[in-house]
Amino acid sequence: MAARSYNLRVYPGFRAVTLLCLFVLYAPLVVVTIYSFNASQSITNWEGVSLRWYADVFTGPESEKFKLAARNSFVIALIAASVATTIATLAATAIIRGGRFRLRTWSFGLISLPLMVPEIVTAVATLIFFNAIGFDRGLLTILLAHIAFCIPFAYLPISARMQGIEASYEQAAQDLYATRRQAFTRVLLPLMMPGIISGFILAFIVSLDDFIITNFVKGAGVETLPTAIFGAVKQGIKPNIMAISTMLLGVSVVMVALSWLISRRDNTK
Amino acid sequence: MATDGTIAIDVRDAVKRYGDFTALKRISLSIRDNEFFTLLGPSGCGKTTLLRMIAGFEDVTEGAIFLFGDEIETLPPHKRPINTVFQDYALFPHMTVIDNVGFGLEMRGKSKSDARKRAGEVLEMVQLSQFANRKPAQLSGGQQQRVALARALAPQPKVLLLDEPLSALDLKLRKAMQIELKHLQRDTGITFIFVTHDQEEALTMSDRIAVMSSGELQQLGDARDIYERPRNMFVADFIGDTNLLSVTVNRVEGQSATCRLASGHQIACDAVEGIAPGAYVHMSIRPERLYLSEPGDGYLSGTVLENIFVGTDITTIVEISPDLRLTVRTSNSDRGAQGIFAPGTAVAVHLEQGAGRLLAD
C-alpha cells in the first residue's frame, strides 16, 4: 500500500468545517466592505450603492482629523518598519552567522518572546517605562514603542530566509578575495533581500494596525489611524468608519500580496 | 608532470582538533608547483578538513602551512592567492555567469570592464561563452561545474583547490570532466589539489596521490606506486580490488623474499623494508595478475565457484580451500577466453612474476 498521503476530503465534515472557519474569518470583513458602499446614513439598512462615505472621509467634517491621523500612522509605520528591519537583519546575521556563541539560544528566545507576551502587558510596561524615565508622551513615544515591538515581526521572515542560505556562498566570496564586509554586502545581503522585504512589510502592517500599545503611549491629542477610528466609534458608528476600515484593509491586502510575491521569488534557485 | 621541484604548498605537522576529536593527526606533506595532487580517502578521513585548512576556512590547531615559502595558516581566506571549486559549486545565484566568473577579479581591484573581459576569456576556455548572461540556475549540472571552475581560475590563483567537484555529475560526464580537468591543469600550469573518495578518479587524473584514512597519511606516491606497491592493508584494500592473503615470511635475501601460505604453498615476492623472516603478515595480489589453466601444472589448485561478467573483464571466484577464496580477473577477449572455466570446474591458479606484495601492517 503506497497511499501514505492523507486525503483530507474523505473525512466526514471536512468541507463543512472548512467553510465555517472561512465564514467566521471573512464574513465580518465582507460585511464591512459591502456596507462601506452603502448610500444610507444607517449602518444596517441598505439603500443602494454610493461612494458618499468615501467622499466623507476625505472632505467631511472629520476629514482633517483622519488625514492627520493617517499621516501619523504612515510616517510612524515607515520609520518603525525601516529601523526594526535594519536591527532584525543585523540580529539575524549575528545569531545565524555568528557561529556558536554562548548566549545564542537565549538571544533567539529573547528576540521572539515579545510575540507571545500579551500585548496589553507590553503596552502597560512600555507606558510605565516612559513614565519612569520622564519621557513626555507624544509621536516620539509611539515611534519608539513601535520600533521595539516590530523587531520580532521583522526578524521572523529574515531569519527564515537566512537559514536557507548555504554558508558556502559567503565562503566562496571570501575565497574570491572579498573581505567579510564585501561578502556580506555583495553576496549575503542580496540573497537575503526577499526576506528583508517581507520582514519590512510585515513590520509595516503590524505598526500601521497597532491600537493597544499606541493607545497607551500616545500623548493627549496625538492620534494614529486606529486610535482615531476608535475615538470616532465611541461617539457612535457612522458608515465613514467602514470606508476607512475598508481602505486600511485594502492597504493590508496589497502589502501581504506583495510580500507573498516577493518571498515566492527565490533567488537562490 | 612538468614540475621543477619547487614546493607550492608545504604542510608541516598539521593537527586539527574539534574538542576531543582529532580530525588530522600531525600531517606533513609537500605539494609541488604545477602538480595535479590528489587527497584520496573515505569520507571522514580528514581530506576535506585539510583542504579547508589550506583555503583558510578552518583554523590550524597545531602546525604550519606554507605557500611558496610564505607562512599562510593565520591569513584569512581572502588574503590567500588560492581559489576553491566547492563541492556544491556555491555559484552566486543572484549574479549572471559572467559576473560570477568576474567576481574574484573585481574583488582584487580590477575594474568592472577589465573583470568582464578576463571573465569572458576564461568562459571561452571552458566553452561556456554563449551562457555568459544566464543565471546559474538556468544551466545544467555539468555547465554549473564548469562555471565554478572558470570562476576559481579567473583570478589566476597560485593553487586551485577542488573539493569533490565531480561527485554530483553522472558517470559519463564525470569521465569527460576528468580528462578536461587534467588538460586544464596542464594548460594553465596551476597547481591543482583535488579531493576525492573515488580511487579510480584519483588514479586517472593525478600526478601524485596522498591516501588518507582516519586523519593520517597512509601513503604518498604516484598512481603506479600506490596501486602496485601499496604500503599497508588499508591502501591495498582501498585502491582497486585485491586478494589479501595471510602469509608467514620464510626467507629474506636482498631484494627478494619467500613466503608461505597456511596451506604450505610458497610464494616469491619483493622484500619490503621492516619485514623480517618469521613475520606473519598480509600479502596483496591484484586479481588481474592471476590467471587460470587446466588443472595439473598450476601453482595453486582450486574449483571455480562463479564467473561474474563486468563488461571489459570477467571476474572469477576460485575456492582454493574452505577458508581461502581468490578473485581472478580475465580480460573479456579472445585471448582471455581460454582462461575462462565453468563453475564447478577444477582449475589451476597461476601467479604472475612479482604479483605478490607484502604489506607492512
Chai-1 contact restraints between the chains, C-beta under 6 A:
chainA,res_idxA,chainB,res_idxB,connection_type,confidence,min_distance_angstrom,max_distance_angstrom,comment,restraint_id
A,S168,B,F86,contact,1.0,0.0,6.0,A-B,restraint_1
A,S168,B,D88,contact,1.0,0.0,6.0,A-B,restraint_2
A,S168,B,A90,contact,1.0,0.0,6.0,A-B,restraint_3
A,Y169,B,A90,contact,1.0,0.0,6.0,A-B,restraint_4
A,Q171,B,F57,contact,1.0,0.0,6.0,A-B,restraint_5
A,A172,B,F86,contact,1.0,0.0,6.0,A-B,restraint_6
A,A172,B,A90,contact,1.0,0.0,6.0,A-B,restraint_7
A,Q174,B,P77,contact,1.0,0.0,6.0,A-B,restraint_8
A,Q174,B,H78,contact,1.0,0.0,6.0,A-B,restraint_9
A,D175,B,P77,contact,1.0,0.0,6.0,A-B,restraint_10
A,D175,B,N83,contact,1.0,0.0,6.0,A-B,restraint_11
A,D175,B,T84,contact,1.0,0.0,6.0,A-B,restraint_12
A,L176,B,F103,contact,1.0,0.0,6.0,A-B,restraint_13
A,L176,B,G104,contact,1.0,0.0,6.0,A-B,restraint_14
A,L176,B,M107,contact,1.0,0.0,6.0,A-B,restraint_15
A,Y177,B,H78,contact,1.0,0.0,6.0,A-B,restraint_16
A,Y177,B,G104,contact,1.0,0.0,6.0,A-B,restraint_17
A,Y177,B,M107,contact,1.0,0.0,6.0,A-B,restraint_18
A,Y177,B,R108,contact,1.0,0.0,6.0,A-B,restraint_19
A,A178,B,H78,contact,1.0,0.0,6.0,A-B,restraint_20
A,A178,B,M107,contact,1.0,0.0,6.0,A-B,restraint_21
A,T179,B,H78,contact,1.0,0.0,6.0,A-B,restraint_22
A,V187,B,F92,contact,1.0,0.0,6.0,A-B,restraint_23
A,P190,B,H94,contact,1.0,0.0,6.0,A-B,restraint_24
A,N267,B,P93,contact,1.0,0.0,6.0,A-B,restraint_25
A,N267,B,H94,contact,1.0,0.0,6.0,A-B,restraint_26
A,T268,B,P93,contact,1.0,0.0,6.0,A-B,restraint_27
A,K269,B,A137,contact,1.0,0.0,6.0,A-B,restraint_28
